[in-house]
Amino acid sequence: MTPEAALCLSAVYACHYVLSSNVAQLPAVVLRRQGNRIEPATDHPAFDLIHSKPNDWQTSYKWRETKQHHVLGWGNGYTRIDRRRSGELRSLEFCLPWTTTLIKPAGRWIYSTTDEEGKAMAVAPEDMVHVRALGSSGRVGKSIIQQHAEMLGLGLAAQRYGREFFEGGGRPTGILTVKGDLNKDTWGRLREFWTKAVARLIQSENKTLLLPADLDYRALTIPPEAAQFLETRKMNRTEIAAIYNVPADMINDLERATNSNITEQSIRFVRYSMMPWGVNWEQELNCKLFTPAERRAGYYVKLNLAGLLRGTPKERAEFYHAAITDGWMDRNEVRALEDLSPREGLSELLISVNAKPAAEVGKPPATPPAESQ
């Protein structure tokens, strides 16, 4: 069972697409924490690599989508860090999992991979972003497809059986018997007749096969309904969604979905399917892109899972209203989340008591000016 073969199953392809595209579309930025303030670290070379363009051939979306697909299919996603002589980041170069291995010559671990021209090269562990799936060791991951090869093989066998069944005219195979004596001439004539009859049966819309009086047909295989063909394919699809930890409705298996539980399933998908992958990516990038001094200075990568939980306009309006009137967001912060420019006078925090500025809470009311006599 290879990843290429497993991707012929629609459920496997759907799971890869769902997880890879969701990892890729997460807003990814480099931030810097300085005291109580957190700001985008646009001055760091990693910012543009993570947010926009990691190399000459890929956008940030396509890089993360492809690497996550490699992790799911081959168990490991490799990205070589290209640095200048000064140690400054230059690019994040694409590596293929089937040409990259972790080896230990002379007592030191290195990655053996190939460059764009196919030449072998050695990469130090600190210069290789290595996102792993679950595996048998802490250094490399193991392919989900290899770990569940038998179950996926059942799905491919059922798919192949269905194809052969319908290519054969939608009829089970069987055995032909001759009612009378069989000589050489009769055998040749009957074999020629049967070959032509089956060919016509496949091409014809009329699936009725007429046999000569001296032939008898007896089916050998059980029909698909007796073999639980459809049920086997449904069960296999559900099992595939389970091993990838993807809700069934996310791969268009809506048999048990309702309008109410799809929303809950989406929240569960973000919490239990996407959050582990997000943390996996963040920690690997933080360890490899930044030096210990940079990490102590507050630099880190953030994949914002809130991008997957963006609600409807009504839900966002209710959330923003509560945040503003409770005094923990100002109106310009809300405008920034909606990709709107700030407005003058909207940066003051309000509270729920008559929506006054927080700075005026606790002050005595202003005394009205005395009327002139």
N, C-alpha and C positions, 0 to 999 in steps of 0.2 A: 504494500500500500504506500503510494507516494503522494505528496501534496498535490501534484498536478492531477493525479487520478481522482483524489478525494474532491477536488474542486468541481468535478463533473456532476457531483450531487448538488442540487439546487439549494438544499438546506445549509450545506457547508459553505458554499459561495455566499449565501445571504448572511451567515454569521460573520464571515470574514469582512464582508462589506460594511455591515452595521458597526462592528467594533472598530475597524480601521478608519472609517469615515468620521466616526464620532471622536476618536482620539485626534484626528487631523483637524477637525473644525473647532476644537477648544481654543479660546483665545490664549495665546502663549506670549508672555512678556518676561523680560528680565527686570526685576525690581531691586531697590536698595532700601534697607531699613536703617534710618539714622535717628536714634532716640525714639521718639514717639511718632515720627513721620515716616511714611512709606511713599516713595516716588518712583516712577519709571526710570530705570538706569540707562537712558539713551546714550550716555557717554561711553558705555562699555561695548566692545566689539561684538559680544555675544548677543546684544539686543537685536541687531538687524538680522543676524544669522537665524535666531530662533523665531523672530516675529515675521520675517519677510522672505529672505533668500539665503538658504544655507550653502548653496553651491551654484555653479554656472548653469546647471541643468534642471534644477528643481525649485519649486516654491516651498515655503514651510509646510503648506498643506500636503503637497504630493510627497515630500520627504517623510513626514510622520505617517501618512497613510500607507506608504510602501513598507516602512520599517515595522509598523504594527502587523501588517499582513505577513511579513517574514517571521515575526515572532509567533504568530498563530499557526503558520504552516510548517516552519522548520524549527521552531523553538527558540530561535535567536535572531535578533536584529542588530546588525553591525554598522557603525558609522565611524569612519576614521577622521580624527581631528587634525587638520592641517594648520601648523603654527609657523609664524615667522621666526627668524633666528633669535629675535628678542623674546620669544615666548608668547607673543600676542596672537590671538586667534585670527586665522585667515579664512577658513572655510570648513564645512562639515561634508566630507566626501562619502559618496555612496559605496557600500561594500555588499557583496552578495553572500548569503549564508552558506551556499553550497561550494564556495571557493575560499571560505574563511574558516580557519580552525585555531584552537588554542593548543599550543605545544609548549614543551619545557626542555629545550636543549641547554646543556651546560648548567642545569640547575636553576634556570630563570624562566618564568612564564613570559611568553610573547604570543602575539597573534600573527599567524601566517595568512596573508591575503594577496590579492593581485591589484594592480593599479588599472587605470583606464585602458592601457595598452596591453593588458594581460600579463605584465611582468610581475614575478613574485616579489613580495616585499615583507619585511618584518615590522610590526607595530607594537610599541610598548603598551602595556595595559592602561596607563594613564592617558594615552592618546587614542583610545578606542571607546566610544559610547556603545555599551553592550546591554541592550534590554533583553531580559530573559523571561521565558515561560517557566512553569514548574518543571523541575528536572531531578535527576538522580544525584546531582552534586551541586555545590554552591557556586561553581565556576561557569557551567554551561547549562542551558535549558534543554528540555526534551520536547519534541514536537507533540502537540495534542493529537495529531493524526496518527503518529506512530503508537502512541499509548492506547489508542482506541481503534487499532487497525481492523480487528475482527468485526466490531460493530459496524464500522464504515464499509467493510467488505460485504456485509449482509445487504446494506443499502445499494451498493453497486450491483450485486447479484440480482436483487429484485428489479432494479432498473433495467439491467441487461435482459432479464427474463421477459419483462414487459415489452421491450423492443422486439425481441425475437418472436414473441407470441403474435404481435400485430403484424410484423413483417411476414409471418407465415400465414396470413389471411385470417387471423383471429380464431384459429382452430387448433386443438391439441394434436400432437403427433401420435402416431399409432403404428400398427403392424397390418400388412396386407397378407391375406392368405388366399390360396387358390382352392376352389371347391372341387375341381376335378384333377385329372392327371396333368403333370407339367412336363413338357419337353423343351428343348432348346429354342425352337422357333416361337413357341408360346411365351416363354420367359422373356425373350428379346422384345416381342410385340407388347407385352404388358408393361415392361419397364419403360419403353418409349412412351407408351400411352400415359403412364403415371407422371413422368417428368413433364410432359406437355400440359397435363391437366393441372398440376400444382402451379405451374407458371401462369396459366390462365386464371387460376383461382386468386393469386396474389394481385394481379392487375385488374381483375374484374370487380365491379360493384356487387355482382350477384355471387354470394359466397356459398352457393350450392354446388357440390361436386357429385357428378353422376358416374357411377362405376359400372363396368360390364357385368354381365350376369355371372361370370366365372370368377369374380373377385369378391372378397369379403374384407371389410375394414373393422379393426378393433382398436379403440383408443387405449394407449398405455399410460399417459400422464393424466393427472387430475386437473380439472379446470381451475382457473385462477380464483374463483369464489370459494372452492373447497380448500385451496391452499392459503386462504386469507391474504390474498395478494395486496389489496388496498389497505387492509388493516396493518399489514407488515410495513408498508411504506409510510403510513401515518405514524406508527410507533417509532420507526427509525428517524423520522423527521423530529419528533418530540425529543428523542434521546440526543440527537445532534445539538439541538438548542440547549439541552441541559448541560452537556459537557463544555460548551462555550459560555455557559452562564448568561444566556440571552433569553429574555422572555419570548414565548412562542409567537405572540402577536407582532413582535419586532421583525420576524421573518415571514410575515403574512400568513401565519397559521391562526386564523381567527375563529376556529371551530368553537372554542369555549370563551371567547372574548365578549365583553359587554361594554356599553358606553361608560359605565361607572368604573369597571376595574382596569380599563386601558390606561386611565389617568394614573391610578395607583401603580400599575405595572411600569409606567414610564418613570415615576419617581424611584421605584425600586431598581430599575435599570441603572439610573444615575448613581444611586448609593452603593449598590452591591456589585454591579458589573463594571461601571466606568471609573469609580473612585479608586479601586485597587490599581488599575492600569495607570491612572493619572499620577498616583503617588509613586508607582514604579518608575515612570518616566521622569518625574521631578527629581527624585533622589539620585537617579543615575546621571542626569544632566548636571545637577549641582556638584556631584563628586568629580566629574570629569572636566567641566568647562571652567571652573573657578579654582584658583589656588587656595590653600588654607588661609593665606592672608586676605584674599578677596572675600572668602566666606565670613571671616571674622569682621570684615568691614561692612557686612550686611548685604552682599549681593546674593541673589537667589532667583531661580526660575519658577514661574507660577503658571500652571494650566488651570484656567478658571472654569470650574464645573458649572458655575451659575449660568454660563452661556447655553447649557442644555436645558435649563429650567425656566427659561424666559416665558412668562405667561401671556395671556391674551391682553389686549389694551385695557379691558375692564379690570382684570386681576392686577396689572401693573399700577393702574391708577389707584386702586384701593391700598396696595402696598405702599406706594409713595406717600399717599395722604397720611397713613398711620405713621410712617417714618418722620414726616415733616412735623406733624402736630405733636408727636411724642418727643421731639427735640433731639433726635440722634442723626438726622440728615438735614442739610439745608437745601434750598430750592435749586441752587446752581449745581449741587452734586447730583440731583435728580436729572437736571437738564443734560449733564455730562453722560449719564447712563443711557439717555435717549439720543445721544449724538447731536445735541444742540449746544450752541455757543452760550457762554454765561451772560447774564444780564446784571447790570449795575443795581445794587441794593438787594440782591437775592441771596447773599452769602451769610446773612444773619440766621442763627438758629431760632426757631419759634417753639413755643410750648402750647399745650392744649388749652390753657386758660386764656380765652379770647384771642388765641394765636398772637400773643405779644412777643416781642424780642426777648430772649432769655436774659439779656443784660438789664432789663427793666423790672425783673421779678424781685419783689421784696422792697422796692423803693416806695416811699410815700407818694400818694397822688400829687400831681402838681397843683399848687395854689393858684386859683384864677386871679388875674390882675384886678386890683381894686378899681371900682368905678369912680371916675372923676366927678366931683361936686359941681 
